[in-house]
Amino acid sequence: MEKRSALYGFYEDCWRNGTVLTAEMKIAVKDKRITQSEYDQITVMERGDAYPDQE
């Protein structure tokens, strides 16, 4: 099984319910909270609609 970043699950949940924006996800990669590969895996999923995305 592939090892994931400690915050992967948090960002995945936020993405699925729409409480994190694409811009915030990019910052998470920049700040090394998640990897680029994890970003790609998460953002291919359908994003929730709690907040409208700004991108």
C-alpha positions as CSV (number, residue, x, y, z in Angstrom):
1,M,0.0,0.0,0.0
2,E,1.2,3.4,-0.9
3,K,2.1,5.8,2.0
4,R,0.2,9.0,1.9
5,S,0.9,12.3,3.5
6,A,-0.5,12.8,7.0
7,L,-3.0,15.4,5.8
8,Y,-4.1,13.5,2.7
9,G,-7.4,12.4,4.3
10,F,-8.2,15.8,5.5
11,Y,-7.8,17.5,2.1
12,E,-9.6,14.7,0.4
13,D,-12.6,15.1,2.8
14,C,-12.6,18.9,2.4
15,W,-12.5,18.5,-1.4
16,R,-15.3,16.1,-1.5
17,N,-17.6,18.3,0.6
18,G,-16.4,21.6,-1.1
19,T,-14.8,23.3,1.9
20,V,-11.4,23.7,0.3
21,L,-10.7,25.8,-2.8
22,T,-8.4,24.8,-5.7
23,A,-6.1,27.7,-4.8
24,E,-5.9,26.3,-1.2
25,M,-5.0,22.9,-2.5
26,K,-2.2,24.4,-4.6
27,I,-0.9,26.1,-1.5
28,A,-1.0,22.8,0.4
29,V,1.3,21.3,-2.3
30,K,3.6,24.3,-2.2
31,D,3.9,24.0,1.6
32,K,4.4,20.3,1.3
33,R,1.3,19.3,3.2
34,I,0.4,17.0,0.4
35,T,2.3,15.9,-2.7
36,Q,1.6,16.9,-6.3
37,S,0.6,13.3,-7.0
38,E,-1.9,13.4,-4.1
39,Y,-3.2,16.8,-5.4
40,D,-3.8,15.2,-8.8
41,Q,-5.6,12.2,-7.2
42,I,-7.8,14.4,-5.1
43,T,-8.7,17.0,-7.6
44,V,-9.8,14.5,-10.3
45,M,-12.6,13.6,-7.9
46,E,-15.9,15.5,-8.0
47,R,-15.7,18.6,-5.7
48,G,-18.5,19.2,-3.3
49,D,-20.5,22.4,-3.4
50,A,-20.3,23.8,0.1
51,Y,-18.5,26.8,-1.2
52,P,-18.1,27.8,-4.9
53,D,-14.6,27.3,-6.2
54,Q,-12.8,30.4,-7.4
55,E,-10.9,28.8,-10.3
